[in-house]
Amino acid sequence: MIYGDRIRQAREYCGLTQTELARKVGVNQSAIAHLESGRNIPTTDLLADISENTGFMTSFFEKESTYEFPLGTLTFRARSSLTAREINQAHQHANVLFEHVQKMADRFNIPDVKLPATNEGFDKAAAITRATFGIPPNTPIKKLIITLEKNGIFVLALPIALKKIDAFSTWAEISANRPVIAISSGRPSDRIKFSVAHELGHLVMHKIVVARVAEMERDADKFAAEFLLPEKAMEYEIHSPVTLTSIARLKLRWGVSMQALIRRAKDLDIITSRQYRYLFEQLSQRGWRVREPRNLDLPEEKPRLVAKMIEKLYGNSDTIEKLAKDMCLSSTKASELIKEHIEEQRIPAQDYRVNLEQLQAYRSN
């Protein structure tokens, strides 16, 4: 039996419209619509063409979809400037990967979920979450993703760089009520870290939607700021005069962007609005609003839970071929889907140390 929702899933995964897929396989759009709705069954040749043009094995379309992976905070993005195509593509990448991750996880002793749920407000929520994770209240969080994985949160690194989606999160209610955070590729480590903390805020505070989206997004940002940069620690560590040089030192210590630190200093009234504007003007003049200095790049942190399960189940020999067969994907597609978990892309230490001599030339008044 061929399941139409699997054809839709493969199409959306590839970022194709019904018309675009129809053109690739030599039929009209209505034919694809009828296949996806289950009104028609594809011929063997047509199914083979769909398989070839999407990278999904024909066996994928023969598997019944046992659950629908929730959209989660992607529904928030849907109300912004994202297109339906972008949302669907991000959703289906996470969907396909999580479906197999869950099957693998059933064979391991995955950490139980240790994640508070509270409506106490972002500041208390951040403090409670730190305490739940065993993180001292005023210290930097060096390995955020690994910390989340140790507390039962699945972190999926997607192989697509979506312009307006850094990360999204959801609660996957299948064999276990499992929190999931998916992250987009091609982002600087400091930006990803804040985005992951933002999604963590949603998981902690917004499992049940009780406010408007804009308000929840603001609260998630405030949660991330307090969780990564606690107020008391910032009041102790951000000293006058606040300059790009001093902020650069703190970036390496706290593992967040210079921009996040400057905003945090402003929000806590450590610097004035005038100082805030001046520092951002300095960043803009140097092009650091778009890309902060490469010599301040932080080591990339990758999710490790998925990689460890793959290594244990598939070993090092013919890993991709075996995995691709189990996922019903082509080897190329399977390799793309897991590469962000497997491949190590660490930055040499000398590349991300602060070049204080260079920054000294840009010292603010």
Secondary structure, 3 states (H helix, E strand, C coil): CCCHHHHHHHHHHCCCCHHHHHHHHCCCHHHHHHHHHCCCCCCHHHHHHHHHHHCECHHHHHCCCCCCCCCCCHHHHCCCCCCHHHHHHHHHHHHHHHHHHHHHHCCCCCCCCCCCCCCCCHHHHHHHHHHHHCCCCCCCCCCHHHHHHHCCCEEEECCCCCCCCCEEEEEEECCCEEEEEEECCCCCHHHHHHHHHHHHHHHHHCCCCCCCHHHHHHHHHHHHHHHHCCHHHHHHHCCCCCCHHHHHHHHHHHCCCHHHHHHHHHHCCCCCHHHHHHHHHHHHHCCCCCCCCHHHCCCCCCCCHHHHHHHHHHCCCCHHHHHHHHHCECHHHHHHHHHHHHCCCCCCHHHHCCCHHHHHCCCCC
